[in-house]
């Protein structure tokens, strides 16, 4: 089934993808701990866990993460509460949501 998603919903979903990708990239490059902590090694469990000492995050890094998380929340609410979903049957909501999440992966159709 195909859905005629409104342009603002498509734009909101695309920005949500972008914000999540930017947040993930930022979190991967930041130290493992927000606060400064000593490193540790634990080989007593079922798998060995090691972490180097963490200098913690700077105030700017913390602010950037919070800004991205806040925008992610705003966009998630916008997308999930959009007026479009009232038009979709209860049975079709999961399919429509999955298609919206992956619409950017589909090649454009010729008209």
Secondary structure, 3 states (H helix, E strand, C coil): CCCCCCHHHHHHHHHHHHHHHHHHHHHHHCCCCCCCECCEEECCCCCCEEECCECCCCHHHHHHHHHHHHHHHHHHHHHHCCHHHHHCCHHHHHHHHHHHHHHHHCCCCCC
